[in-house]
Amino acid sequence: MSDASPPLLSAEQLSDIRHRLADGLAKIDPHHRLLGRPVNYRVLDGEVFEITFRDVAGIAEAEVLGVKKLIGANCYCTVAPQTAESVTVRFVVPLK
C-alpha cells in the first residue's frame, strides 16, 4: 500500500529554512519591519514548523510573499495584534 502523503521536512531542511531567512531577510524587508525583531522557531506536535516574529510595527503583502519565497515550502501566514502599536506575524509550515 503506497502512502500519498508528501515527505516530512527533515531537521536539516528546517535548519536550512532558518538560514535562508537569516541570510535573505534584509533583501526582502527594506523597511526592516521583520529584520531585527524577536523571532521564535518551533515544531508543534510534530505537525507544523512555526516561525513567529514579535513586536512588528506592520507588514506589507510584498514582505509576506518574500518570506514565503525564502521559506521555499508550502506555508501560511497570520498577522495578529500584539499591542496597540505592534503585531505578531506567524508563518506556519505544515510538516505532513
SULDAMO-V410008 format. One record per residue. N is the residue number from 1. RES is the residue in one letter. PSI is psi as a letter, one per 40 degrees, with the letter a starting at -180 (* if undefined). Layout:
{{N;RES;PSI} {N;RES;PSI}}
//
This chain:
{{1;M;h} {2;S;i} {3;D;h} {4;A;e} {5;S;i} {6;P;i} {7;P;i} {8;L;i} {9;L;h} {10;S;i} {11;A;d} {12;E;d} {13;Q;d} {14;L;d} {15;S;d} {16;D;d} {17;I;d} {18;R;d} {19;H;d} {20;R;d} {21;L;d} {22;A;d} {23;D;d} {24;G;e} {25;L;d} {26;A;d} {27;K;d} {28;I;e} {29;D;g} {30;P;d} {31;H;e} {32;H;f} {33;R;d} {34;L;d} {35;L;h} {36;G;e} {37;R;i} {38;P;h} {39;V;i} {40;N;h} {41;Y;h} {42;R;i} {43;V;h} {44;L;h} {45;D;f} {46;G;e} {47;E;d} {48;V;i} {49;F;h} {50;E;h} {51;I;h} {52;T;h} {53;F;h} {54;R;i} {55;D;f} {56;V;h} {57;A;d} {58;G;i} {59;I;h} {60;A;i} {61;E;d} {62;A;d} {63;E;d} {64;V;d} {65;L;d} {66;G;d} {67;V;d} {68;K;d} {69;K;d} {70;L;d} {71;I;d} {72;G;e} {73;A;i} {74;N;h} {75;C;i} {76;Y;i} {77;C;h} {78;T;i} {79;V;h} {80;A;i} {81;P;h} {82;Q;d} {83;T;a} {84;A;d} {85;E;e} {86;S;i} {87;V;i} {88;T;h} {89;V;h} {90;R;h} {91;F;h} {92;V;h} {93;V;h} {94;P;h} {95;L;e} {96;K;*}}
//
